Amino acid sequence: MIDVIFLLLTFFIYSMVLMVRVDLLPIELRQFVSGQPATPAPATTLTLDLEGGLFLDRQQTTIEEAIPLIAKSRELDPDTVVYLAIADGQGTVDRAPILQELWDRLRQAGIPINLVGRPADRSGDAAAPATSTP
């Protein structure tokens, strides 16, 4: 019984090690006198779930409410990045009309959209990230 427990423990520890994704080489960086701390760009996230629900920064909303809120946040800070995440899977409603209307209204308002997804498999030809600019 103890052997089985240790086998399971080893499996879970090894699987956690494999889950860590490292995109950079572990190198020591030089310090510069003129350097400044990096500040991430402010971001707003629109999420379309499997049931056709729209969320703006985790708060349920409608397209009519979301567009003015995003436009206002971009007025306050023009560097605000808008990310659009669409849940992967088969829902009970057709999300295509919702997505088309959302995309059209964002483009009409002059708001650039960045689609969010999982990284593509690097073995084949990976497409460039999808970004829409007005």
One Martini backbone bead per residue (centre of mass of N, CA, C, O) as a GRO file, in nm:
protein
  134
    1MET     BB    1   0.057   0.064  -0.020
    2ILE     BB    2   0.303   0.254  -0.004
    3ASP     BB    3   0.389   0.222  -0.297
    4VAL     BB    4   0.138   0.355  -0.420
    5ILE     BB    5   0.166   0.628  -0.284
    6PHE     BB    6   0.450   0.694  -0.401
    7LEU     BB    7   0.367   0.674  -0.695
    8LEU     BB    8   0.157   0.900  -0.688
    9LEU     BB    9   0.341   1.121  -0.583
   10THR     BB   10   0.541   1.111  -0.817
   11PHE     BB   11   0.342   1.172  -1.041
   12PHE     BB   12   0.244   1.454  -0.938
   13ILE     BB   13   0.516   1.589  -0.929
   14TYR     BB   14   0.592   1.546  -1.227
   15SER     BB   15   0.340   1.688  -1.350
   16MET     BB   16   0.403   1.969  -1.227
   17VAL     BB   17   0.671   2.012  -1.372
   18LEU     BB   18   0.539   1.996  -1.667
   19MET     BB   19   0.342   2.254  -1.633
   20VAL     BB   20   0.574   2.430  -1.656
   21ARG     BB   21   0.631   2.728  -1.837
   22VAL     BB   22   0.918   2.805  -2.041
   23ASP     BB   23   1.032   3.089  -2.246
   24LEU     BB   24   1.297   3.140  -2.087
   25LEU     BB   25   1.606   3.187  -2.015
   26PRO     BB   26   1.820   3.143  -1.744
   27ILE     BB   27   1.927   3.466  -1.682
   28GLU     BB   28   2.140   3.723  -1.622
   29LEU     BB   29   2.079   4.053  -1.568
   30ARG     BB   30   2.143   4.364  -1.628
   31GLN     BB   31   2.220   4.671  -1.494
   32PHE     BB   32   2.062   4.995  -1.519
   33VAL     BB   33   2.048   5.327  -1.461
   34SER     BB   34   1.804   5.389  -1.681
   35GLY     BB   35   1.615   5.206  -1.552
   36GLN     BB   36   1.276   5.072  -1.542
   37PRO     BB   37   1.000   4.961  -1.444
   38ALA     BB   38   0.770   4.749  -1.548
   39THR     BB   39   0.452   4.827  -1.699
   40PRO     BB   40   0.159   4.719  -1.747
   41ALA     BB   41  -0.093   4.718  -1.942
   42PRO     BB   42  -0.396   4.798  -1.952
   43ALA     BB   43  -0.691   4.584  -1.909
   44THR     BB   44  -0.962   4.437  -2.103
   45THR     BB   45  -1.220   4.183  -2.063
   46LEU     BB   46  -1.387   3.975  -2.293
   47THR     BB   47  -1.649   3.726  -2.239
   48LEU     BB   48  -1.759   3.426  -2.410
   49ASP     BB   49  -1.969   3.191  -2.340
   50LEU     BB   50  -2.147   2.898  -2.403
   51GLU     BB   51  -2.437   3.064  -2.346
   52GLY     BB   52  -2.382   3.382  -2.445
   53GLY     BB   53  -2.233   3.524  -2.231
   54LEU     BB   54  -2.130   3.849  -2.118
   55PHE     BB   55  -1.805   3.967  -2.003
   56LEU     BB   56  -1.671   4.235  -1.798
   57ASP     BB   57  -1.449   4.174  -1.590
   58ARG     BB   58  -1.655   3.941  -1.457
   59GLN     BB   59  -1.908   4.108  -1.558
   60GLN     BB   60  -2.213   4.103  -1.641
   61THR     BB   61  -2.327   4.183  -1.979
   62THR     BB   62  -2.379   4.390  -2.253
   63ILE     BB   63  -2.317   4.534  -2.545
   64GLU     BB   64  -2.444   4.812  -2.477
   65GLU     BB   65  -2.264   4.840  -2.209
   66ALA     BB   66  -1.964   4.772  -2.296
   67ILE     BB   67  -1.874   4.982  -2.507
   68PRO     BB   68  -1.877   5.245  -2.331
   69LEU     BB   69  -1.682   5.136  -2.112
   70ILE     BB   70  -1.441   5.093  -2.298
   71ALA     BB   71  -1.425   5.377  -2.416
   72LYS     BB   72  -1.378   5.517  -2.143
   73SER     BB   73  -1.115   5.365  -2.063
   74ARG     BB   74  -0.963   5.468  -2.325
   75GLU     BB   75  -0.982   5.769  -2.255
   76LEU     BB   76  -0.826   5.756  -1.984
   77ASP     BB   77  -0.650   5.506  -2.132
   78PRO     BB   78  -0.506   5.446  -2.442
   79ASP     BB   79  -0.340   5.169  -2.346
   80THR     BB   80  -0.575   4.998  -2.351
   81VAL     BB   81  -0.643   4.655  -2.361
   82VAL     BB   82  -0.839   4.433  -2.568
   83TYR     BB   83  -0.985   4.127  -2.470
   84LEU     BB   84  -1.098   3.823  -2.643
   85ALA     BB   85  -1.286   3.559  -2.496
   86ILE     BB   86  -1.361   3.221  -2.604
   87ALA     BB   87  -1.524   2.958  -2.539
   88ASP     BB   88  -1.452   2.623  -2.551
   89GLY     BB   89  -1.714   2.471  -2.727
   90GLN     BB   90  -2.041   2.336  -2.682
   91GLY     BB   91  -2.334   2.491  -2.687
   92THR     BB   92  -2.684   2.591  -2.676
   93VAL     BB   93  -2.586   2.835  -2.845
   94ASP     BB   94  -2.546   3.068  -3.096
   95ARG     BB   95  -2.250   3.276  -3.104
   96ALA     BB   96  -2.205   3.416  -3.377
   97PRO     BB   97  -2.396   3.669  -3.364
   98ILE     BB   98  -2.265   3.788  -3.112
   99LEU     BB   99  -1.977   3.813  -3.224
  100GLN     BB  100  -2.046   3.990  -3.468
  101GLU     BB  101  -2.166   4.228  -3.313
  102LEU     BB  102  -1.928   4.284  -3.130
  103TRP     BB  103  -1.716   4.329  -3.349
  104ASP     BB  104  -1.865   4.558  -3.498
  105ARG     BB  105  -1.886   4.759  -3.256
  106LEU     BB  106  -1.585   4.780  -3.194
  107ARG     BB  107  -1.501   4.882  -3.475
  108GLN     BB  108  -1.691   5.132  -3.481
  109ALA     BB  109  -1.538   5.249  -3.212
  110GLY     BB  110  -1.219   5.194  -3.253
  111ILE     BB  111  -1.152   4.907  -3.121
  112PRO     BB  112  -0.908   4.707  -3.048
  113ILE     BB  113  -0.862   4.349  -3.094
  114ASN     BB  114  -0.776   4.066  -2.880
  115LEU     BB  115  -0.723   3.741  -2.904
  116VAL     BB  116  -0.778   3.457  -2.697
  117GLY     BB  117  -0.553   3.172  -2.640
  118ARG     BB  118  -0.393   2.901  -2.705
  119PRO     BB  119  -0.121   2.762  -2.778
  120ALA     BB  120   0.025   2.643  -3.038
  121ASP     BB  121   0.151   2.405  -3.217
  122ARG     BB  122   0.498   2.396  -3.308
  123SER     BB  123   0.512   2.174  -3.542
  124GLY     BB  124   0.359   2.359  -3.710
  125ASP     BB  125   0.192   2.608  -3.858
  126ALA     BB  126   0.186   2.907  -3.703
  127ALA     BB  127  -0.010   3.154  -3.639
  128ALA     BB  128  -0.070   3.460  -3.602
  129PRO     BB  129  -0.187   3.683  -3.411
  130ALA     BB  130  -0.498   3.811  -3.348
  131THR     BB  131  -0.558   4.141  -3.487
  132SER     BB  132  -0.752   4.437  -3.459
  133THR     BB  133  -0.769   4.719  -3.675
  134PRO     BB  134  -0.917   5.021  -3.780
   0.00000   0.00000   0.00000
